[in-house]
Amino acid sequence: MKSLRLCGSNQPNQPFPNDARRMSKNPMRESILHLVREFARQQLAPATFVPGRDMVPPAGRVLDPEAYVALVNAALDGWLTTGRFNEEFERLIAQRIGVKKALTTNSGSSANLLALSALTSPMLGERALKPGDEVITAAAGFPTTINPILQNGLTPVFVDSELPSYNPTTQAIGAAIGPRTRAIMLAHALGNPFRADEIRTLADRHGLWLIEDCCDAFGSTLHGRSVGSFGHLGTLSFYPAHHITTGEGGAVFTDDPLLARIVESFRDWGRDCYCAPGKDNTCGKRFDWQLGDLPCGYDHKYTYSHAGYNLKITDMQAALGVAQMARLNDFIAARRANFLHLRERLRDCEEFLVLPEATAASDPSWFGFLLTLRENAPCSRVDLLRYLDQHKIGTRLLFAGNVTRQPYMKGRHFRASGDLAVANVITERSFWIGVYPGLTTEMLDYAADRIREFLGVGF
């Protein structure tokens, strides 16, 4: 790829359209937002929980009147792509993680795709991932942590996890490194951090990239540091089940300015230009660049450095994200409290259940309460899940389980490091119930009591 060079004179910057008009206060707008706030208060009034009639969901969104106001406020701008709210949302995400740059995208899956694809950029020179290179990842997890590896023509190397953390060990990662290994891409299992500090040290020793999938772990810390700040890149999801929501949405973040520029290019059609929507000539040299074999002065807005996509979010989604960020600390505190409550209520079931435990030196922002039936349990997982389902208690598996056993993996090229025995146990005997902030103590007690009842503990 030929380098970019200047070939002409500078051009003045252009303002974002209608900034002054959109940012100004308007009495009619204030009246509309007041009515929205009152409407939301009525809509969100809590209902009385009736055990056995009402659902105890495993996950879900938690909205307040300010979330409704944020959505309508952004809609009244009439600005339908990313704009002022997204700028603030990206700033808040980066600040929370403790990195220099965050870039929003339309889902956590897209965030993973962008993070991994960024490492294939020719801008990285000899460190760029090439087809056939290996990327180490956990066998037990969510498919879209793995799929970007396959989509980029790379080879996933699957490692086993351990109980009760449900994460791979540093030793397992080290044992999986081979002559073609170039990167590690791992998710923090249901909010429980993997040893990102040790694995980053291991990655640096071997010259490997590290991507932290934090989609289930926003707010988790390790040694007092936010997960996502250890890797070269990190990702988040804002799907309704996650710690905060924008409906659909996600983010990629990094401390590396070059990686941030590459991610932004892949997200924004693959273009070399970094102008925000509605802006032209941010660099002041729009018609002065030359890239590749294009003629000198070819419009920088239509110069492409990567095979990219359009994976941005709307400003309405970002506005909701800003409102949700204001509640993140409360959400995290509720998840931790709910987790501890369930652990205490199910403590006497340890004869039959493996209860989850936090990684040493970590403080997880739990996504769910993960359980594994022991071999001596008096029931099968499917019988227990059917019983809970009949009693309106929502459950989920640890996503794909051992992904090498999934139908879509048949015929695909991968390498397994070890026998993946624990991943198989997770596939056959693990499940989780909810700890999200929308659950009340009464709901948690009802779920715990039904599990204890079916196992014959305390009844």
Secondary structure by P-SEA (a helix, b strand, c coil): cbbbbbcbbbbbbbccccccccccccaaaaaaaaaaaaaaaaaacccccccccccccccbbbbcaaaaaaaaaaaaaccccccaaaaaaaaaaaaaaccccccccccaaaaaaaaaaaaaccccccccccccbbbbbbccccccccaaaaaacbbbbbbbbbcccccccaaaaaaaccccccccccccccccccaaaaaaaaaaaabbbbbbccccccccccccccccccccccccccccccccccccccccccccaaaaaaaaaaacccccccccccccccccccccccccccccccccccccccccccccccaaaaaaaaaaaaaaaaaaaaaaaaaaaaaaaaccccccccccccccccccccccbbbbbcccccccaaaaaaaaaaacbbbbcccccccccccccccccccccccaaaaaaaacccccccccccccaaaaaaaaaaaaaaacccc
